[in-house]
C-alpha cells in the first residue's frame, strides 16, 4: 500500500538520486567564484521528513522510535543505505551523497530542528507563517525583505523561484520572478 510517507520519502530520494538538486546547486555554487555570495533556500512543501534527510544517527532514541524507517548508522565502508557521516552525530540520507562535497567545502549549511512557535493547526497557515517569517501574521516573505533595494545595476534575475508562481517567501516590495 502506498502511504503518504512512502510517497514523500520516495519522491525526495528520487529527486536527490537523480541529481536534480545537486546539478543546479552545484552551478550556483560555481558561479560564486570571485563574486558575492549566493543564497539558495530550499523550502520543501509537503513536509519532507527532516529526521530522515539529516539523520541524528548518534541518538539511540531515533532508532527506537523508527525501527522500520530509520536510516542505518554510517559504517566504515558507508553502505549504499547507510547515513553519510557529517560530524560524528548527524548524517545525510544516502540519496543526498552529491551534497556531501559541498558540506566538506563549507558551502552547505543545515539548519536542523527549526520550526514555528505559532500553534496553528492548519498546514496551509503554518506554511504561510514560515514563509513570511512572522509567526501568526501573513505578510511579505522573509526573503523578499532580505533583498537590498533595487538600483540601476540590479539584475532582473537576482531573486528567482523555481516554481509556477511566486511563493510567499519572495512576495513583497522588492522585485523577484518565478520560472517554471
C-alpha positions, 0 to 999 in steps of 0.5 A, spaced: 500 500 500 502 506 498 502 511 504 503 518 504 510 517 507 512 512 502 510 517 497 514 523 500 520 519 502 520 516 495 519 522 491 525 526 495 530 520 494 528 520 487 529 527 486 536 527 490 538 520 486 537 523 480 541 529 481 536 534 480 538 538 486 545 537 486 546 539 478 543 546 479 546 547 486 552 545 484 552 551 478 550 556 483 555 554 487 560 555 481 558 561 479 560 564 486 567 564 484 570 571 485 563 574 486 558 575 492 555 570 495 549 566 493 543 564 497 539 558 495 533 556 500 530 550 499 523 550 502 520 543 501 512 543 501 509 537 503 513 536 509 519 532 507 521 528 513 527 532 516 529 526 521 530 522 515 534 527 510 539 529 516 539 523 520 541 524 528 544 517 527 548 518 534 541 518 538 539 511 540 532 514 541 531 515 533 532 508 532 527 506 537 522 510 535 523 508 527 525 501 527 522 500 520 524 507 517 530 509 520 536 510 516 542 505 518 548 508 522 554 510 517 559 504 517 566 504 515 565 502 508 558 507 508 553 502 505 549 504 499 543 505 505 547 507 510 547 515 513 553 519 510 557 521 516 557 529 517 560 530 524 560 524 528 552 525 530 548 527 524 548 524 517 545 525 510 540 520 507 544 516 502 540 519 496 543 526 498 551 523 497 552 529 491 551 534 497 556 531 501 562 535 497 559 541 498 558 540 506 566 538 506 567 545 502 563 549 507 558 551 502 552 547 505 549 549 511 543 545 515 539 548 519 536 542 523 530 542 528 527 549 526 520 550 526 514 555 528 512 557 535 505 559 532 500 553 534 496 553 528 493 547 526 492 548 519 498 546 514 496 551 509 497 557 515 503 554 518 506 554 511 504 561 510 507 563 517 514 560 515 514 563 509 513 570 511 517 569 517 512 572 522 509 567 526 501 568 526 501 574 521 501 573 513 505 578 510 511 579 505 516 573 505 522 573 509 526 573 503 523 578 499 525 583 505 532 580 505 533 583 498 537 590 498 533 595 494 533 595 487 538 600 483 540 601 476 545 595 476 540 590 479 539 584 475 532 582 473 534 575 475 537 576 482 531 573 486 528 567 482 523 561 484 523 555 481 516 554 481 509 556 477 508 562 481 511 566 486 511 563 493 510 567 499 517 567 501 519 572 495 512 576 495 513 583 497 516 590 495 522 588 492 522 585 485 523 577 484 520 572 478 518 565 478 520 560 472 517 554 471 
